[in-house]
Amino acid sequence: MSGFAALFPGQLSEKAGMGEALAGVHPSVGEYFDEVSRRSGIDLRSTFFGAGSPALHDDLPAQVGVFAVSVAVLDVLRREHGLWPAAVAGYSLGTYAALVAAGSLDRWDALEVILEVERRLHDARPEGGMGFVIGLPAAEVESVLRSIAPETELSIGNRNAPNQVVVTGTGEALTAALERLAPRALRTGRLPVAWPMHSALLRPVAERVEAFVRERVPVAAPSRARLFAPMLGREVGSAAEAADVLARQVACPSDWEGAVRAVASSGHREFVEAGPGDALARMLRWTVRDARAHVAESPETIDRFVAGRK
């Protein structure tokens, strides 16, 4: 194994053109995208290639697309360059690609869980959304949230980096919280996410996903790379723990900052964001000041990452 850590992006990293250059240079990637399209019902080529489709930011296309590109980057690193990460972590949706990279989950089983989560969300239709707060410590944000609504309705869903959090909850409570926090913070705003992810509001969804995973999805202990989970804020230690992360992470708070610090504490200072965008690479600099951050989403950026390691 190579001594770098891979970080996998989540929803909102999707963009027009993602994956197109990879598929153009590597026929196996194109074949993989076509199989993902067949299994998911999302035509990746028509949705993302070129100028992209207006539907590319819809929940299911975005989730399937970001996952597929992240796994494709892993494939190219392995097949073309003989590289594999020693440690992995996934931001929200990126958890699925991280489980695949760790050897805990088959890629097609991961895709089936993504589809099952989306089905269960549409069945439940939980009311709410998410918003971001930059420039305030998490404790101060939490204090404001508790003055507005109980934790079951409004909470910190993601601790991204020092003084950077995502708030999740019911619509009215979320709006009130962002309005109250705006004068104190550097920036606040709503995120274009249809559901209150990483909140107690999704526990009924997680219970159904947990049953699906238990009955139909084989999950193994990490074997190809060390797996760090934001749901835990630390390393995953067993198959049972990996299955728990897979099943319940949509309804649990995400401590991304803690997970990244745990990866760094395990000895890693070289990180690559494997998948579309550079949001995680940029956040990393606020959490691990001496980290070397790379991105790998296209043939050019993959080659640049590989050349920089020599």
C-alpha positions, 0 to 999 in steps of 0.5 A: 500500500502507498502512504497517502490518505484518500478523501472522498467528496459528498453531494454538492461536489457534482458538476458538468463534465465530471468523469468525461475525460476519464471515460475518454482516456480510459475505456474501462471507466466508460464501461463502468459508467455505463454499467452504473447507468444501467443499474441505477437508471441514471444516464451518467453520460447524458446527465454529466458530460458536456454542458450537463443536464439541468437535472445533474444537481437533483439528489439521486443523479448527484449521488450516483454521479459523485460516487461513480466518479470517485470509484473510477478515480480509485480504479485509475490509480490502481490500474494505471499507476499501481497506487492504493491509499493506506487510509480513507475517509468519506464526507457524507455520501463519500462514505460509500466510496470510502467503504469500497476503498477500504475493502469493506463493501463491494461497489455494486452493493454500495450503489444498491444502498445509495438507491435504497436510501433514496427510496426510503427518503422519498417514502418518508419525505422528512421535512427540513434542510441544511445550512452552513455557518462559517466563522463561529465555534461549534459550541456557540452555534450549538448554544443558539440552536438549543435556544430555538428548538430541541436537538430532535428538530435542529442540530449540527449535522456536520463539523467540517473544520474549525469554525465551519459547521453545517446545521440540519433540521426542520425548515422553520427552525433552520431558517430561524437559526440562520437568521440568528447566527448571520450577524455573528458569523462570517457567512451563513446560507442554505444548502441546496439539499432536499432533506435534513441529512445527519439529523435525528429526523432521519432515524426512521429512514436509517432503521429501514436502511439498517434492515436492508443492509442486515438482510442483503448487504455483506459488509467486511472489516476494512482490509485494503485500507484503514477506514475512518468514519465521520459518524464516529470521528475515528477509525472503524475497527470491525465488520460490525462497526463498518455495517453500522456506519453504512446503515446509520450514517444518514441519521447521525451527526458527522464529525468530519474534522475529527475523522480527518484529525484521526487520519493525521494522527495515524501518521498521514500528511499526504492527502488526495481528494479522489473525486469531483471538486476540491472542497475537502482539500480546501477544508483540510488546510484548516484542520491539518495545517501541515498537510499536503493536499492534492486533487484527483478527478481527471487524467491531468490531475491524477497524473499531477498527483502521481508525478508529485509523489515521485 
